[in-house]
Each structure stands twice: as structure tokens, then as C-alpha cells.
Amino acid sequence: MLKITYEDGGATETIQYDSAKDFMANQRLEVPDLEDYYKIQNVTLDGKPIDLDDKTIIGLYKHFDDQGV
């Protein structure tokens, strides 16, 4: 399970996906769940934190893309 806690206009929101692949597929949609520029406060995959250099949704997308997800 992928769990993302992010900032949306000053509010803190949390969204979950069954897998990183589900997140990637959703971000490829014409209207994805999350905007690329949202700032990530915390992200975990199967309960393990993911360390990102770019703490935005696009940064998370690129992280998984680099891993071939």
C-alpha cells in the first residue's frame, strides 16, 4: 500500500493507493487525483518511508519511473 500525506492549498490531505503501479497509472490520466506541484509531507510504501530529493508529487512520480515501476 502506498500512502501519501501532502499539502493542498494549506490543508493536509492523505491518499492511499494499492500499489506504486496504481499511483503511476492514475498520474498518467488526463485528470489525475493529485497535482504535480503538491508538496509531500510523508510517503510510505508498505509501511516503509520513501526518501525523496524532490518532495512533490512529480518528484515521487519520477522516483518510481526511475525504478521502472
C-alpha positions in Angstrom: 0.0 0.0 0.0 1.3 3.5 -1.0 0.2 6.2 1.5 0.9 9.8 0.6 0.3 12.8 3.0 0.5 16.0 1.1 -0.4 19.8 1.3 -3.2 21.1 -0.8 -3.7 24.8 -0.5 -2.6 24.9 3.1 -4.7 21.8 4.1 -3.1 18.5 4.8 -4.6 15.5 3.0 -3.9 11.8 2.8 -4.5 9.5 -0.1 -3.8 5.8 -0.5 -3.2 3.5 -3.5 -3.0 -0.3 -3.5 0.5 -0.1 -5.1 3.0 2.2 -6.7 1.8 1.0 -10.1 -1.7 2.2 -9.3 -0.3 5.6 -8.4 1.7 5.8 -11.6 -1.3 4.8 -13.7 -3.5 7.4 -12.0 -1.0 10.2 -12.6 -1.0 9.4 -16.3 -4.7 10.1 -16.6 -5.9 13.3 -18.2 -7.2 14.4 -14.8 -5.1 12.7 -12.1 -6.0 12.6 -8.4 -3.0 14.8 -7.5 -1.5 17.9 -9.0 2.3 17.6 -9.8 3.2 20.6 -7.6 1.6 19.3 -4.3 4.2 19.2 -1.6 4.6 15.8 0.1 4.9 15.7 3.9 5.2 12.0 4.2 5.1 9.0 1.9 5.3 5.3 2.7 5.2 2.1 0.6 4.2 -1.0 2.5 4.8 0.9 5.8 8.4 1.9 4.8 9.2 5.6 4.3 10.4 6.8 0.9 13.2 9.4 1.0 12.8 11.9 -1.9 15.1 14.7 -3.0 12.1 16.4 -4.7 9.3 16.3 -2.2 6.5 16.9 -4.7 4.0 14.6 -6.5 6.1 14.9 -9.7 9.2 14.0 -7.6 7.5 10.9 -6.4 6.4 10.0 -9.9 10.0 10.4 -11.2 11.3 8.3 -8.3 9.1 5.4 -9.3 9.7 6.0 -13.0 13.5 5.8 -12.4 12.9 2.4 -10.7 10.9 1.2 -13.7 7.5 1.0 -12.0 
